[in-house]
Amino acid sequence: MFAELHCLSHFTFLRGASSPECLVQTASQLGYHAIAVTDECSLAGIVRAHLVAQALDIQLIVGAEFSLVDCPGTWILLAPDRLAYRQLCQVISDARMRATKGSYRMDMALLQKASGCIALWRPELARRPKAEPLRALTAHFYRFAVVAEWAMDGCDEVRRRTVLYWQAQLECAVVASCGAEMHAPSQLFVHHTLAAIREGQPLATMGDRLAANAARHLWPLDKLKRWFPNEWLDATVAIANLCHFSLDELRYQYPSEVIPHGREANEYLAELTWQGARERWPEGWDDELQARIEKELRIIRELGFAHYFLTVYDIVRFARTRRILCQGRGSAANSVVCFCLGITSVDPKRIDVLFERFVSEARHEPPDIDIDFEHERREEVIQYLYQKYGRHKAALTAVVITYRWRSAVRDVGKALGFSETEIKSFQRELASMDEAQFRIYLRDIEVPERRHLIACLWRCVHAILGFPRHLSQHVGGFVLSEQPLSELVPVEPAAMEGRSVVQWDKDDLKALGIMKVDILALGMLTAIRK
């Protein structure tokens, strides 16, 4: 039995060469007991891993990897329970907020704040820290172990002796790990190319900065048994068995600021809805509309979405009090409740629409109301959200910026040493080709070395299409929460000053039932006002 406790996905940008889904799927196929996806100071890929792990019925352990400024080696934190997960999110957030976008700063003092976590440490060969401060640090954690990882590069005997030295010094267990940065050896060329892109250097000049071989993949169980003592393999399962936390345990709490003290959300929503109905139809309404309003309120109550509608109502109410033009759009126009609350302006009674397109008992998905505001005054609405909820409870949704055709050809082409002119030519000529057409194209290239390089370009570009390059911020998707967001998901600085962004995108949030409110800008509304 074996549990992989340390591996990186491609959400450790330009280091990991496989998706979290591929890592989990491969671990399942290999018969692993569990797998921990531990991207560097990030949980950006963990929801995707969680969904696949659920489907394949394999245990997923939530964790992250860190490099410390005051202690050599690599540290891995694993979350055994909900409290430890909250601590993990907070230390990731703090480390990110200490640095500029895209980087982080972790030290021993911050790391030990995650005392409920299981800590693993992979020693560095070149530098040896002092034993006493290290011993004091490891005492803070729920459990601690040293990690043994072999690189098959001629230095593994030195690594083995180093691991045994620290096991004796720290009086701790040793756990085996593949230290995977790819799911299979076939990803090695992709791994090399990503390294060249990361360093901004041609692949041919990278030398020993490239992985010497494909050792950092998920190994079959028989290979693990040949290379590691049974005691070290068994220790991985013992640690995995301590980890009971699942993302399913997360319970998103809607912010309470939108409900008057002492009032209940569904009761207050119904009151506002009927009040709005009297304003929309001052002469009264028929039994059909009465039944429709009652049905929508019942579905909203049963699905637990009253807070969401009240939050959107509050935002629209603020905009209208400031004479900021705004308009709800999309499937929200199917809702008579949204019409009564003033969120939308199209009377659903006058058109044949289906409420279930917007909110459905069968789907049990959180509703998604897009609201357009005057683009010149949207910032007033954003600042209202920050003032009302506080910056610790309001942040933007992430957008995962991925490799598309042109960016992939550009970056891979540079890594392979092609000129700018050649890269632009490839971007045009190869874009519409399928595999068969490309093989014909290759046959017309007479120089073998060039033919090989272009074949490598084609293979690597197609391998990294869809790979994440970095996290950006959603144009207006806000996450609002009752508890500090950093207890639910890591938060990091956005590119825009004064903004922060959670590490999950809209699909991640939707999968976990976390509310997102879209505060969008529309130039036409500004033109109408003027």
C-alpha positions in Angstrom: 0.0 0.0 0.0 1.2 3.5 -0.8 -0.1 7.1 -0.6 1.5 9.8 -2.6 1.9 12.8 -0.3 3.7 15.3 -2.5 3.1 16.1 -6.1 2.7 19.2 -8.2 0.1 19.8 -10.9 0.3 22.3 -13.7 -1.2 24.8 -11.3 2.3 25.2 -10.0 2.8 27.3 -13.1 5.5 26.2 -15.5 6.8 23.5 -13.1 4.1 20.9 -13.0 3.6 19.2 -16.4 0.3 17.4 -15.8 -3.2 18.5 -14.8 -4.5 17.7 -11.3 -7.1 15.5 -13.0 -4.4 13.4 -14.7 -2.5 13.0 -11.5 -5.5 11.7 -9.6 -6.6 9.5 -12.4 -3.2 7.9 -12.7 -2.9 7.4 -9.0 -6.2 5.6 -9.1 -5.1 3.4 -12.0 -1.9 2.5 -10.2 -3.8 1.4 -7.2 -2.6 4.1 -4.7 -4.3 4.3 -1.4 -4.5 8.1 -1.6 -2.9 11.1 -3.3 -2.1 14.6 -2.1 -2.0 17.4 -4.7 0.4 19.9 -3.1 0.9 22.8 -5.5 3.4 25.5 -4.5 1.6 28.0 -2.1 -1.6 27.3 -3.9 -4.9 25.4 -3.9 -5.9 26.7 -7.3 -6.2 23.1 -8.8 -7.6 21.3 -5.7 -11.3 21.5 -6.7 -10.6 19.9 -10.0 -8.7 17.2 -8.3 -11.5 16.8 -5.8 -14.2 16.2 -8.4 -12.1 13.5 -10.2 -11.2 11.9 -6.9 -14.9 11.7 -6.0 -15.8 10.1 -9.4 -12.9 7.5 -9.0 -13.5 6.9 -5.3 -9.8 7.6 -4.3 -8.9 9.6 -1.3 -7.6 13.1 -2.1 -5.5 14.9 0.6 -5.5 18.7 0.5 -2.1 20.3 0.8 0.5 22.7 -0.5 4.3 23.0 -0.9 6.5 25.8 0.3 10.0 27.1 0.1 11.0 29.1 3.2 13.3 32.1 3.2 14.9 31.1 6.5 15.1 27.3 6.2 16.5 25.2 3.3 14.6 22.3 1.8 11.0 21.9 0.7 8.1 21.9 3.1 4.7 20.3 2.6 1.6 21.0 4.7 -1.3 18.5 4.6 -4.7 19.2 6.1 -6.1 16.3 8.2 -9.3 18.1 9.3 -11.3 21.3 8.8 -9.4 23.3 11.3 -6.1 22.5 9.6 -7.6 23.3 6.2 -8.5 26.7 7.5 -5.0 27.3 8.9 -3.6 26.2 5.5 -5.7 28.7 3.6 -4.7 31.4 6.0 -0.9 30.8 5.8 -1.1 30.6 2.0 -3.1 33.9 1.9 -0.6 35.6 4.3 2.4 34.4 2.3 0.8 35.7 -0.9 -0.2 39.0 0.6 3.4 39.6 1.8 4.6 39.6 -1.8 3.8 40.9 -5.3 1.3 39.1 -7.5 2.5 35.7 -8.6 5.0 35.2 -5.8 4.9 34.6 -2.0 7.1 34.9 1.1 7.0 32.1 3.6 9.2 31.8 6.7 9.3 29.6 9.8 7.2 31.9 11.9 4.4 31.9 9.4 4.6 28.2 8.7 4.2 27.2 12.3 0.8 29.0 12.4 -0.6 26.0 10.6 0.0 23.9 13.7 -3.0 21.6 13.0 -1.4 20.5 9.7 0.8 17.5 9.1 4.2 18.8 8.0 6.6 17.0 5.7 10.1 18.2 5.0 12.3 17.2 2.1 15.9 18.1 3.1 18.2 19.9 0.7 21.6 18.3 -0.1 23.6 21.4 -0.6 22.6 23.2 2.7 22.1 21.7 6.1 20.1 23.8 8.7 20.9 23.8 12.4 19.1 20.9 14.1 17.8 22.8 17.2 15.7 25.5 15.4 14.4 22.8 13.1 13.4 20.5 16.0 11.6 23.4 17.6 9.7 24.1 14.4 8.6 20.5 13.8 7.2 20.3 17.4 4.5 22.8 16.5 2.7 20.5 14.0 0.1 17.8 14.5 2.5 15.3 12.9 5.9 15.6 11.2 7.9 13.3 8.9 10.9 13.6 6.6 10.3 12.9 2.9 12.5 10.6 0.9 12.5 11.1 -2.9 14.9 9.6 -5.4 15.9 11.4 -8.6 17.8 8.5 -10.3 20.6 11.0 -11.0 23.6 9.3 -9.2 23.0 11.2 -5.9 20.3 9.0 -4.4 22.7 7.3 -2.0 23.6 10.8 -0.6 19.9 11.5 -0.3 19.3 8.3 1.6 22.0 9.1 4.1 20.7 12.6 4.5 17.2 11.3 5.2 18.5 8.8 7.8 20.6 11.6 9.4 17.5 13.8 9.9 15.3 10.9 11.0 17.8 10.3 13.8 18.2 14.1 14.6 14.5 14.8 14.6 13.3 11.4 15.9 10.6 11.2 13.3 9.1 8.9 10.7 10.3 8.8 7.0 7.8 8.8 4.2 8.5 7.8 0.6 7.4 10.0 -2.2 7.7 10.2 -6.0 7.8 14.0 -5.8 5.8 13.9 -9.0 5.7 16.8 -11.3 4.1 14.8 -14.1 1.7 11.9 -14.2 3.8 9.8 -16.6 7.3 9.7 -18.2 5.8 10.7 -21.5 5.5 14.2 -20.2 9.2 14.8 -19.8 9.6 16.8 -22.9 6.7 19.0 -21.8 8.4 19.3 -18.4 11.7 20.4 -20.0 10.0 22.9 -22.3 8.0 24.5 -19.4 11.3 24.8 -17.5 12.9 26.7 -20.5 9.8 29.0 -20.7 10.0 29.6 -17.0 13.7 30.6 -17.2 13.3 32.5 -20.4 16.1 30.6 -22.1 16.3 28.3 -25.1 16.0 24.7 -24.3 19.4 23.9 -25.8 21.1 26.1 -23.3 19.4 24.9 -20.1 21.9 22.2 -19.3 21.6 20.8 -15.7 18.7 23.2 -15.0 16.5 20.5 -16.7 15.4 17.4 -15.0 18.0 14.7 -15.7 15.3 12.1 -16.4 11.6 11.4 -15.9 11.9 10.1 -12.3 9.5 12.7 -11.0 6.4 10.9 -12.2 3.9 8.6 -10.4 5.7 5.3 -10.0 4.0 1.8 -10.2 3.7 0.0 -6.9 6.2 -2.7 -7.8 8.9 0.0 -8.6 8.1 1.7 -5.3 8.6 -1.5 -3.4 12.0 -2.1 -5.1 13.3 1.3 -4.3 11.9 2.1 -0.8 11.8 0.2 2.5 8.4 -1.2 3.4 8.5 0.9 6.6 8.6 4.2 4.6 5.8 3.0 2.3 3.6 2.0 5.2 4.2 5.4 6.8 2.6 7.1 3.9 -0.6 5.2 4.4 -0.5 5.9 8.2 -0.4 9.6 7.4 -3.1 9.3 4.8 -5.3 7.6 7.3 -5.0 10.6 9.6 -6.4 12.9 6.9 -10.2 12.9 7.0 -10.8 16.3 5.5 -12.7 16.7 2.3 -13.8 19.8 0.4 -17.3 18.5 0.8 -17.1 19.6 4.4 -16.9 23.3 3.4 -20.0 25.1 4.4 -20.3 28.4 2.7 -22.1 31.0 4.8 -24.0 33.8 3.1 -23.2 37.2 4.5 -25.7 38.4 7.1 -25.2 42.1 6.6 -28.2 42.3 4.1 -30.8 41.1 6.7 -32.1 43.5 9.4 -31.4 42.4 12.9 -33.9 39.8 14.2 -35.3 39.0 10.8 -35.3 35.7 9.0 -33.9 35.7 5.4 -36.9 33.9 3.7 -39.4 36.0 5.6 -37.6 39.2 4.7 -37.3 38.2 1.0 -41.0 37.4 0.8 -41.9 40.8 2.4 -39.7 42.7 -0.1 -41.1 40.6 -3.0 -44.7 41.3 -2.2 -43.9 45.0 -1.5 -42.3 45.1 -5.0 -45.3 43.3 -6.5 -47.6 46.0 -5.2 -45.3 48.7 -6.8 -45.1 46.8 -10.1 -48.9 46.0 -10.3 -50.7 48.7 -8.2 -54.0 47.6 -9.6 -53.5 44.0 -8.3 -52.7 40.7 -10.1 -54.4 37.5 -11.0 -54.3 34.1 -9.4 -51.7 32.8 -12.0 -49.2 35.5 -11.0 -49.9 34.9 -7.3 -49.2 31.2 -7.8 -46.0 32.0 -9.7 -44.6 34.3 -7.1 -45.4 31.8 -4.4 -43.8 29.0 -6.4 -40.6 31.0 -6.9 -40.4 31.9 -3.2 -40.9 28.3 -2.3 -38.1 27.0 -4.6 -35.8 29.8 -3.3 -36.6 28.8 0.3 -36.1 25.1 -0.2 -32.8 25.6 -2.0 -31.5 28.0 0.6 -30.9 30.9 -1.8 -32.8 33.7 0.0 -29.5 35.4 1.1 -28.3 35.5 -2.5 -31.4 37.3 -3.7 -31.2 39.7 -0.8 -27.5 40.4 -1.5 -28.2 41.3 -5.1 -31.2 43.4 -4.1 -29.1 45.3 -1.7 -26.5 46.1 -4.4 -29.1 47.2 -6.9 -30.8 49.3 -4.2 -27.5 51.1 -3.4 -27.0 51.8 -7.1 -30.4 53.3 -7.5 -30.1 55.5 -4.4 -26.9 56.9 -6.0 -28.7 57.3 -9.4 -26.3 54.8 -11.0 -28.0 53.1 -13.9 -28.0 49.3 -13.6 -29.8 46.4 -15.1 -29.9 42.7 -14.4 -29.8 40.4 -17.5 -29.6 36.9 -18.6 -31.8 34.1 -17.3 -32.6 36.3 -14.2 -35.2 37.9 -16.5 -37.1 34.7 -16.2 -37.8 35.4 -12.5 -40.8 37.3 -11.3 -39.1 37.7 -7.9 -36.2 39.5 -9.6 -38.7 41.7 -11.3 -40.4 42.5 -8.1 -37.1 43.3 -6.4 -36.2 45.7 -9.1 -33.2 43.6 -10.2 -34.6 43.2 -13.8 -36.9 45.4 -15.8 -38.6 42.9 -18.1 -42.1 41.8 -16.8 -42.0 37.9 -17.0 -45.8 37.9 -17.0 -45.8 39.5 -20.4 -43.5 37.0 -22.1 -43.4 33.2 -22.1 -40.4 32.3 -19.9 -39.4 29.4 -17.7 -38.2 30.1 -14.2 -36.4 26.7 -14.1 -33.9 28.0 -16.7 -32.7 30.4 -13.9 -33.2 28.3 -10.7 -34.1 24.6 -10.8 -34.9 22.2 -8.0 -33.4 19.4 -10.2 -30.0 21.1 -10.7 -29.6 22.5 -7.2 -27.1 25.0 -8.5 -26.7 28.5 -7.1 -28.3 31.1 -9.3 -26.2 33.5 -11.4 -27.4 37.0 -11.7 -25.3 39.3 -14.0 -25.8 43.0 -13.3 -24.6 45.7 -15.6 -23.7 49.1 -14.2 -22.6 52.3 -15.8 -18.9 51.7 -16.6 -17.9 55.1 -15.4 -19.5 54.5 -12.0 -19.1 50.8 -11.3 -16.2 51.6 -9.0 -18.6 53.3 -6.6 -20.5 50.0 -6.4 -17.3 48.0 -5.8 -16.2 50.4 -3.1 -19.6 50.0 -1.5 -19.1 46.2 -1.3 -15.7 46.6 0.3 -17.1 49.1 2.8 -20.1 47.0 3.7 -18.4 43.6 4.0 -14.8 44.5 4.6 -11.8 43.5 2.5 -11.4 40.3 4.5 -14.9 39.1 3.4 -15.0 40.4 -0.2 -12.7 39.4 -3.1 -12.8 38.9 -6.8 -13.2 35.5 -8.5 -10.1 34.2 -10.3 -9.9 33.6 -14.0 -7.4 30.9 -15.0 -5.4 32.3 -18.0 -4.6 29.3 -20.2 -2.4 28.6 -23.2 -4.2 29.0 -26.4 -2.8 28.4 -29.9 -0.9 31.7 -30.5 0.5 31.9 -26.9 1.5 28.3 -26.9 3.3 28.5 -30.3 5.0 31.7 -29.2 6.4 30.3 -25.9 7.3 26.9 -27.1 8.8 28.3 -30.3 11.0 30.6 -28.2 12.1 27.7 -26.0 13.0 25.7 -29.1 15.1 28.5 -30.5 12.9 29.6 -33.4 13.1 33.2 -34.6 10.2 35.7 -34.2 9.6 35.5 -38.0 9.4 31.7 -37.9 7.1 31.7 -34.9 4.7 34.1 -36.6 4.7 31.9 -39.6 4.0 28.8 -37.5 1.1 30.6 -35.8 -0.5 31.2 -39.2 0.4 28.1 -41.2 -0.1 25.4 -38.6 -3.3 26.7 -36.9 -5.8 25.0 -39.1 -3.9 21.7 -39.6 -5.0 18.4 -38.3 -2.5 15.5 -37.5 -2.7 14.1 -41.1 -2.1 17.5 -42.7 0.8 18.2 -40.4 2.5 14.9 -41.3 2.3 15.9 -45.0 3.7 19.3 -44.1 6.6 17.6 -42.3 7.5 15.4 -45.3 8.2 18.5 -47.4 10.9 19.7 -44.9 14.2 18.4 -46.2 16.6 19.1 -43.3 16.2 16.3 -40.7 17.1 18.5 -37.7 14.6 21.2 -38.7 11.9 18.5 -39.3 12.6 17.1 -35.8 12.4 20.5 -34.2 9.1 21.4 -35.9 7.7 18.0 -34.9 8.7 18.8 -31.3 7.0 22.2 -31.5 3.7 20.6 -32.8 3.7 17.9 -30.1 4.5 20.2 -27.2 2.1 23.0 -28.3 -0.8 20.5 -28.4 0.3 19.0 -25.1 0.1 22.4 -23.3 -3.0 23.8 -24.9 -5.3 24.6 -22.0 -2.5 24.5 -19.4 -2.8 27.4 -17.0 -0.3 30.2 -17.3 -1.3 32.3 -14.4 -4.3 33.5 -12.3 -6.0 36.7 -13.3 -9.1 38.5 -11.9 -12.6 38.2 -13.1 -14.0 41.4 -14.7 -16.5 41.7 -11.9 -17.3 38.4 -10.2 -17.2 39.1 -6.4 -17.2 36.4 -3.7 -18.9 37.6 -0.5 -18.9 35.6 2.7 -20.0 35.7 6.3 -16.6 34.4 7.6 -13.2 35.7 6.5 -12.6 34.4 3.0 -9.1 33.2 3.8 -10.7 30.6 6.1 -12.5 29.2 3.0 -10.1 29.6 0.1 -6.7 31.2 -0.2 -6.7 34.8 -1.2 -3.9 36.6 -3.1 -3.3 40.1 -4.4 -4.7 41.0 -7.8 -2.8 42.9 -10.4 -5.0 46.0 -9.7 -4.0 47.9 -6.6 -6.4 47.5 -3.7 -7.9 44.3 -5.1 -7.6 40.7 -3.9 -8.6 37.5 -5.7 -9.5 34.1 -4.4 -7.6 31.2 -6.0 -10.7 29.5 -7.4 -12.5 30.3 -10.6 -16.3 30.5 -11.2 -16.5 26.7 -12.0 -14.7 25.8 -8.8 -17.0 28.1 -6.8 -20.1 26.7 -8.5 -19.0 23.1 -7.8 -18.7 23.9 -4.1 -21.9 26.0 -3.9 -20.2 29.3 -3.1 -22.0 32.5 -4.1 -20.6 34.8 -6.7 -22.1 38.2 -7.6 -21.3 39.7 -11.0 -20.7 43.4 -10.9 -20.3 44.2 -14.6 -19.8 47.4 -16.6 -21.7 48.5 -19.7 -20.8 51.6 -21.6 -24.2 51.9 -23.1 -25.7 52.6 -19.7 -23.2 55.5 -19.3 -24.3 56.8 -22.7 -27.9 56.6 -21.8 -27.4 58.6 -18.6 -25.5 61.3 -20.5 
